[in-house]
Amino acid sequence: MKVDVFPHIFPKRFFERMLEVAGRNLYMQKRIRKIPVLVDLEERFRIMDRYDGYVQVLTLASPPIEALAGTDETPELARLANDGMAELVAKHPGRFPGFVASLPMNNPDAALNEIDRAIDRLGATGVQMFTNVNGRPLDSAEYRLLFEHMASRRLPIWLHPARPASVPDYPVERRSRYDIWWAFGWPYETTAAMARLVFSGLFDRHPDLAIITHHMGAMLPYFEGRAGGGLDQLGSRTEDRDDAVALAGLKRRPLEYFKMFYGDTALFGAHHAMECGLAFFGAERILFGTDMPFDPEKGPGFIRDTIEAMERMRATPEEKTKIYEGNARRMLRLRLK
């Protein structure tokens, strides 16, 4: 079986409400409006049927809920999204063995309540967070209880990048050009969020917390050397006193914490990058994920290319089985036969 843990969808009622609430200012509006399969179930099923044993653990597509509205409206949007996800799983358990809950992260108290409601009442298999909350880092004090709560639940957090074009590549400019904010900004954003969580001491407090990073840990596998010896010297080469304090507060080398994250295979068919991730994380910390349906074909491309990359990747059959389904079965409360 191929358990895709990072495909994206919009439940129909949520999608309609999202457009109504966000109006013309919707982040990523042009991207999502041109992909019918985000809401068209029949087309999604036709695509899924092309691949034997292929099922999806549903995650909400960008934009982040907190980017859509203020703190008074996002709790309702999160409830609508999660109710819609639960309905899809209930109606189509053979297609969707589980879903990942969305949170109103700009309202931490409501987010905490939604974790309990989504897991206990709706059967969510974890929650999705984005790499920042409208520009605020995830290691901010107001989010600490959310991580603590998920650690106690023993279910994963899905970590999705978020960085709009309004974040410029150079300080003298007003916006990012040429999709740099997405193609290269998102991997950087994910890596920066991982680093902030590491140096906040998250994994010392919660060593068993599972965080699944989209796109195979972003920059970390390729930049292991920089994250290793480079960050071992934190505080010795700068005037920032906080750096040395943060490093001294950790029980292990920074690199060891980075390897405590999990990654998915959503690398758009780059099998050599997949092998790099395998060498970094190990097969026990990689899950099959495609990022469907954001490929140029608007649905089938990333599934096909990811499966082909899995087949080309230098890994044992046992390792591939773990990635395709074994780790998902072990970590997630899925309705799988």
Protein Blocks (a to p, Z undefined) as FASTA:
>chain_A
ZZdfbbcdddfklmmmmmmmnmmmlghklmmmmmmklmmmklmmmmmmmpghiacddddd
dddfklmpcfklmmmmmmmmmmmmmmmmmmmmmlmgcdcddddfklmklmmmmmmmmmmm
nopabdcddfbeehiafkbmklmmmmmmmmmnopacdddddddfklcfbfkbmbdehhlm
mmmmmmmmmmmmmmmmmmnommmmmmmbccddehhhijmmmmmmmmmmmmmmgojlccbf
klmmmmmmpmbdfklmmmmpccdfbeghpaklmmmmmmmnopmlcccdehiakbfnopmm
mmmmmmmmmmmpgcdfklmmmmmmmmmmmmpccddZZ
